[in-house]
Amino acid sequence: QEEITAPTASTQLDSEQALNEIYGIDLSDLKIHKGTIKNNETLGAILDRYGILPWKTEEIARSSESVFSVKKLMAGKPYYMICSADSNETARYFVYHRSAIEKVIFDLGDSTHAQIFKQTPDTIRHYADGIIEQSLYMSIVNSGAPIELAMSLADIYAWEIDFFRIQKNDEFKVIYDELVIDNVSVGIDKILACEFKHKGTVFPAYYFLQEDGHSYFDNEGQSLQKAFLKAPLNFTRISSRYSKRRFHPIQKRFKAHLGTDYAAPTGTPIKSVGDGEIIAARYTRNNGNYVKVKHNQTYTTQYLHMSKIASGIRNGVRVKQGQTIGYVGSTGLATGPHLCFRFWKNGKQVDPLTIKMPPSKPLDPKYLDDFNRDRSDYDKMLQNKALFIKPETARLDTL
């Protein structure tokens, strides 16, 4: 543990603002011990090192339960133990960093209680661009932008671009707002506008807020959202495509493979590609753990070989597009961890990669003038990256 004495309000810790400004605690004549939650470490174990008896720990846990359960302390998260600066070092406050923005402050005095403190981040607007050499992920990293930008782009274009099939020399441009605390990135607020050039075609996307919430639209005001996602999981590869005649690796014979196999690590979340009702969620010898979703009278999808089915997923349950329904595995007739994704249209299995997905509703016409004005402004920004500073904030991966 690192020990810091805080005799004045101006004492700095890890390049943050003065702790008394952050937490509203008068740090005069106090001593601060900085630590990190260890695996399987409890609040009782931490407080015991500072002379707090078990009965007091139980009182602290009870009084704070409605604000934050001490059972939810997570390994790897930092904390500060604030003690008196005298020889007794009496524990006064325990500050747990729940996230980069949110802290839980436990008052360890006579009237024990806890409160949540949320630090308001600054918003910085950035521009990033790149050319795909290996993957979107690596291109984002090379651009200096936060890695979560790759996932945000994948979400925006989930209905337009199959990121399992992006090619070398595909290009992207993006304007995004980043949340920053003391020059440390704590995440992306939102993407405002972006362009993705895939196979020579440019796909623009513009953020716009209307009465029923925000969405992303193309340059004609058509929603990028479709009835179905392009793929049921993120950032893996297609190991076997839909085929009327494929050599089966286990049965050692040629047979139809009426699905698309996505190779991915065990435990990767599997998403329902659209809204619908669960009509099967069980185990069979060949399929392993699988889930089948009926979306409407026309479309049904099925997800095979899961390591496990997600909690709460059972027959009759309604699911939303993008909801996790299970996790990649190799149960049933499978040689390794992958998802076999199957797609029915009008009762017939078809190749989902060749189906033209039905669109979602477009922009409300009463907002068209506002949208066009915003789109024009965003287009000017996308063509003039000199307007922006290159992202150089530190990345905060653990908080």
C-alpha positions in Angstrom: 0.0 0.0 0.0 1.0 3.5 -0.7 0.9 6.1 2.1 0.2 9.8 1.5 -0.1 12.5 4.1 -2.6 15.2 3.4 -1.9 18.3 5.6 -3.5 20.8 3.2 -6.4 21.0 0.8 -4.0 21.3 -2.1 -2.5 17.8 -1.8 -2.6 16.0 -5.1 -3.1 12.2 -5.6 -2.5 10.4 -8.9 -2.9 13.7 -10.9 -6.5 14.1 -9.6 -7.9 17.2 -8.1 -7.4 17.7 -4.3 -9.2 14.9 -2.6 -11.2 17.3 -0.4 -12.6 18.9 -3.5 -13.4 15.5 -5.0 -15.1 14.0 -2.0 -16.1 16.9 0.1 -13.9 15.7 3.0 -11.7 18.0 5.0 -8.3 16.3 4.7 -6.5 18.6 7.1 -4.3 16.5 9.4 -5.4 13.2 7.8 -3.4 10.4 6.4 -4.4 8.5 3.2 -3.6 4.9 2.5 -4.1 3.8 -1.1 -4.8 0.2 -1.9 -6.4 -2.2 -4.4 -9.0 -4.8 -3.7 -7.4 -8.3 -3.9 -9.1 -11.5 -5.1 -11.7 -12.7 -2.6 -10.9 -9.7 -0.3 -13.8 -8.5 1.8 -14.4 -5.1 3.4 -14.0 -6.8 6.8 -10.5 -8.0 5.9 -9.5 -4.5 4.9 -11.0 -2.7 7.9 -9.5 -5.3 10.2 -6.1 -4.1 9.3 -7.1 -0.7 10.6 -8.3 -1.9 13.9 -12.1 -1.9 13.1 -13.8 -4.8 15.0 -16.1 -7.2 13.3 -19.3 -5.9 15.0 -18.5 -2.4 13.6 -17.9 -3.8 10.1 -21.3 -5.5 10.3 -22.9 -2.2 11.4 -21.2 -0.5 8.4 -22.5 -3.1 6.0 -26.1 -2.9 7.3 -26.2 0.9 7.3 -24.9 1.1 3.7 -26.9 -1.7 2.2 -29.5 0.6 0.6 -26.8 2.6 -1.0 -24.1 0.0 -1.9 -23.7 -3.6 -0.9 -20.2 -4.3 0.4 -20.5 -7.8 -1.1 -20.1 -6.0 -4.5 -16.5 -5.0 -3.9 -14.6 -6.1 -7.1 -11.0 -7.3 -7.2 -8.7 -4.9 -9.0 -10.6 -1.7 -8.0 -8.7 0.9 -6.1 -9.6 2.3 -2.7 -8.5 5.0 -0.2 -8.5 4.5 3.5 -8.4 7.9 5.2 -7.2 7.9 8.8 -6.2 10.4 11.4 -2.6 11.6 11.1 -1.8 10.9 14.8 -0.1 7.8 16.1 -3.4 6.0 16.5 -4.3 6.3 12.8 -8.0 6.0 13.5 -9.9 5.0 10.4 -12.3 7.8 9.4 -13.4 7.1 5.8 -13.2 4.3 3.3 -13.5 5.5 -0.3 -14.1 2.7 -2.9 -13.7 3.5 -6.6 -16.7 1.8 -8.1 -15.8 3.3 -11.5 -13.8 6.2 -12.9 -16.8 8.5 -12.4 -18.5 6.9 -9.4 -17.1 6.5 -5.9 -18.7 5.1 -2.7 -17.7 7.0 0.5 -18.2 5.1 3.8 -18.2 7.3 6.9 -16.7 5.1 9.6 -17.5 7.4 12.5 -20.2 7.1 15.1 -23.0 7.5 12.6 -21.8 5.1 10.0 -23.3 5.6 6.5 -22.4 5.5 2.9 -23.0 7.8 -0.1 -22.4 7.7 -3.8 -20.3 10.5 -5.2 -20.4 11.1 -9.0 -17.6 13.2 -10.5 -18.8 15.1 -13.5 -16.5 14.5 -16.5 -15.6 17.0 -19.2 -16.5 16.3 -22.8 -13.9 16.7 -25.5 -14.8 16.4 -29.2 -12.4 14.3 -31.3 -11.8 13.2 -34.9 -10.3 9.9 -35.8 -9.7 8.2 -39.2 -7.9 5.2 -40.5 -7.4 2.6 -43.2 -8.0 -1.1 -42.3 -4.7 -3.1 -42.5 -5.5 -6.0 -40.2 -8.7 -5.3 -38.3 -10.9 -2.4 -37.2 -9.7 -2.9 -33.6 -6.1 -2.4 -34.6 -6.8 0.5 -36.9 -8.6 2.3 -34.0 -5.7 1.6 -31.7 -3.2 3.0 -34.3 -5.3 6.1 -34.7 -4.8 6.9 -31.0 -8.6 6.7 -30.3 -10.0 4.7 -27.4 -10.5 1.0 -28.2 -14.2 1.1 -27.3 -14.7 3.3 -30.4 -14.4 0.1 -32.4 -17.3 -1.5 -30.6 -19.4 1.7 -30.9 -18.8 1.8 -34.7 -19.7 -1.9 -34.9 -23.0 -1.2 -33.1 -23.9 1.7 -35.3 -23.2 -0.3 -38.5 -24.5 -3.6 -37.2 -27.4 -3.5 -39.7 -25.3 -2.3 -42.7 -21.8 -3.8 -42.6 -20.8 -7.3 -41.7 -17.6 -6.8 -39.7 -16.7 -10.4 -40.2 -16.2 -9.5 -43.9 -14.4 -6.1 -43.8 -11.5 -5.9 -46.1 -8.0 -4.5 -46.2 -8.0 -0.8 -47.3 -11.6 -0.3 -46.0 -11.6 3.2 -44.5 -13.3 5.1 -41.6 -13.8 8.6 -40.4 -15.5 9.4 -37.1 -16.4 12.4 -34.9 -17.0 11.4 -31.3 -17.3 13.0 -27.8 -15.0 11.5 -25.2 -15.6 11.8 -21.4 -12.5 12.9 -19.5 -11.7 13.5 -15.8 -8.3 15.2 -15.1 -7.1 14.4 -18.7 -7.9 10.7 -18.2 -10.4 9.1 -20.5 -13.3 7.4 -18.8 -15.2 6.4 -21.9 -17.0 7.6 -25.0 -20.2 9.7 -24.6 -21.4 9.2 -28.2 -20.4 9.1 -31.9 -21.8 12.2 -33.6 -21.1 11.3 -37.2 -19.0 8.8 -39.1 -18.2 7.4 -42.6 -17.2 3.8 -43.3 -15.9 3.0 -46.8 -16.5 -0.8 -47.4 -15.8 -2.4 -50.8 -15.8 1.0 -52.4 -19.1 2.1 -51.0 -19.3 4.9 -48.5 -21.7 4.4 -45.6 -22.5 7.6 -43.7 -24.1 7.7 -40.3 -25.4 10.8 -38.4 -26.6 11.0 -34.8 -29.9 12.6 -34.3 -32.3 12.9 -31.4 -36.0 13.0 -31.8 -39.0 12.5 -29.5 -38.7 8.7 -29.3 -35.0 8.7 -28.6 -31.8 8.9 -30.6 -30.8 6.9 -33.6 -28.3 7.0 -36.5 -29.5 7.9 -40.0 -27.9 7.9 -43.5 -27.7 11.1 -45.6 -31.3 10.7 -46.7 -32.7 10.4 -43.2 -33.2 6.6 -43.4 -32.5 4.7 -40.2 -29.5 2.5 -40.2 -31.3 0.2 -37.9 -32.9 -2.8 -39.5 -35.2 -5.5 -38.2 -32.2 -7.8 -37.8 -28.5 -7.4 -36.9 -26.0 -8.5 -39.5 -24.4 -10.9 -37.1 -25.2 -12.3 -33.6 -21.8 -11.7 -32.0 -18.8 -9.3 -32.2 -15.4 -9.5 -33.7 -14.7 -13.1 -34.6 -14.4 -14.9 -37.9 -16.7 -17.0 -40.1 -15.3 -20.5 -40.0 -17.9 -22.2 -42.2 -20.6 -20.7 -44.4 -24.1 -21.8 -45.4 -23.7 -24.6 -47.9 -25.8 -27.3 -49.6 -22.7 -29.6 -49.5 -20.0 -29.4 -46.9 -17.7 -32.1 -45.5 -18.6 -32.6 -41.9 -15.5 -32.6 -39.7 -16.9 -35.1 -37.2 -19.2 -37.3 -39.2 -16.6 -37.4 -42.0 -19.1 -37.2 -44.9 -20.6 -34.6 -47.2 -23.9 -33.1 -46.1 -25.8 -29.8 -46.2 -24.7 -27.2 -43.6 -27.7 -24.9 -43.5 -26.1 -22.4 -41.1 -23.2 -20.0 -40.6 -20.4 -20.9 -38.1 -18.8 -18.1 -36.2 -15.6 -19.1 -34.5 -15.2 -17.2 -31.2 -13.7 -17.8 -27.7 -15.8 -19.8 -25.2 -18.0 -17.4 -23.2 -18.4 -14.8 -25.9 -21.9 -13.3 -25.6 -24.4 -14.3 -28.3 -27.1 -11.8 -29.1 -30.5 -12.2 -30.5 -30.4 -10.6 -34.0 -34.0 -9.2 -33.5 -36.9 -8.8 -31.2 -38.9 -12.0 -30.7 -40.2 -14.9 -28.5 -38.1 -17.8 -27.3 -39.7 -21.0 -28.7 -36.8 -23.4 -27.6 -34.0 -23.2 -25.1 -32.6 -26.6 -24.2 -30.0 -29.2 -24.8 -29.9 -31.9 -27.5 -27.2 -34.4 -28.5 -26.3 -32.7 -31.8 -27.2 -29.1 -31.2 -25.8 -28.9 -27.6 -27.2 -26.0 -25.7 -29.3 -24.0 -28.1 -31.9 -21.2 -28.3 -34.5 -20.7 -31.0 -36.3 -17.3 -31.5 -39.4 -16.6 -33.5 -39.3 -13.0 -34.6 -42.6 -12.9 -36.5 -44.6 -15.0 -38.9 -41.8 -14.8 -41.5 -38.5 -15.0 -39.7 -37.0 -17.5 -37.1 -33.4 -17.8 -35.9 -31.5 -20.5 -34.0 -28.2 -20.4 -32.1 -26.4 -23.7 -31.4 -23.5 -25.2 -29.4 -23.7 -22.7 -26.5 -21.5 -23.2 -23.5 -24.6 -22.1 -21.5 -27.9 -20.4 -22.1 -28.2 -17.0 -20.5 -30.1 -16.6 -17.2 -33.9 -16.1 -17.7 -33.9 -17.4 -21.3 -36.7 -20.0 -21.6 -39.7 -20.8 -23.7 -42.2 -18.0 -23.9 -39.8 -15.2 -22.9 -39.8 -12.1 -25.1 -36.3 -10.9 -26.1 -35.1 -7.6 -27.6 -32.7 -7.1 -30.5 -29.1 -7.2 -29.2 -30.1 -9.0 -25.9 -27.6 -11.7 -24.7 -29.3 -15.1 -25.0 -26.3 -17.3 -24.4 -22.5 -17.8 -24.6 -20.3 -19.4 -27.2 -19.2 -22.9 -26.5 -18.7 -26.4 -28.0 -21.6 -28.4 -26.7 -23.2 -31.0 -28.9 -21.6 -32.1 -32.2 -18.8 -29.5 -32.3 -15.0 -29.7 -32.8 -14.3 -26.4 -31.0 -15.9 -23.3 -29.6 -18.1 -21.6 -32.2 -21.7 -20.5 -32.8 -23.7 -22.2 -35.5 -26.3 -19.5 -36.6 -29.4 -20.6 -38.5 -32.0 -18.5 -40.2 -35.5 -19.3 -41.5 -37.6 -17.3 -43.9 -41.2 -18.5 -44.4 -40.3 -21.9 -42.9 -37.2 -22.5 -45.1 -33.6 -22.3 -44.0 -31.7 -19.7 -45.9 -28.3 -18.0 -45.9 -28.6 -14.9 -43.7 -25.7 -13.3 -45.4 -27.7 -13.0 -48.7 -31.0 -11.9 -47.2 -31.9 -8.2 -47.7 -33.1 -7.2 -44.2 -36.3 -5.2 -43.8 -35.6 -1.6 -42.6 -36.7 0.2 -39.5 -38.8 3.4 -39.6 -37.1 6.5 -41.1 -36.7 9.9 -39.6 -39.9 11.8 -38.6 -40.5 14.3 -41.5 -41.1 17.1 -39.1 -37.5 16.9 -38.0 -36.0 16.8 -41.6 -34.9 20.4 -41.7 -33.1 20.1 -38.3 -31.5 16.8 -39.4 -30.3 18.3 -42.7 -28.8 21.3 -40.9 -26.9 19.0 -38.4 -25.8 16.7 -41.2 -24.3 19.6 -43.1 -22.4 20.7 -40.1 -21.1 17.1 -39.5 -20.1 16.7 -43.1 -17.9 19.9 -42.8 -16.3 18.5 -39.7 -15.6 15.1 -41.3 -13.8 16.8 -44.2 -11.7 19.1 -42.0 -9.9 17.2 -39.3 -7.7 20.2 -38.6 -10.6 21.5 -36.5 -9.9 18.9 -33.9 -7.1 18.0 -31.5 -5.7 14.5 -31.8 -6.8 12.4 -28.8 -3.9 12.2 -26.3 -5.7 11.6 -23.0 -4.6 8.8 -20.9 -6.7 5.6 -21.1 -8.2 4.3 -17.9 -8.8 0.6 -18.5 -9.2 -0.7 -15.0 -11.6 1.8 -13.4 
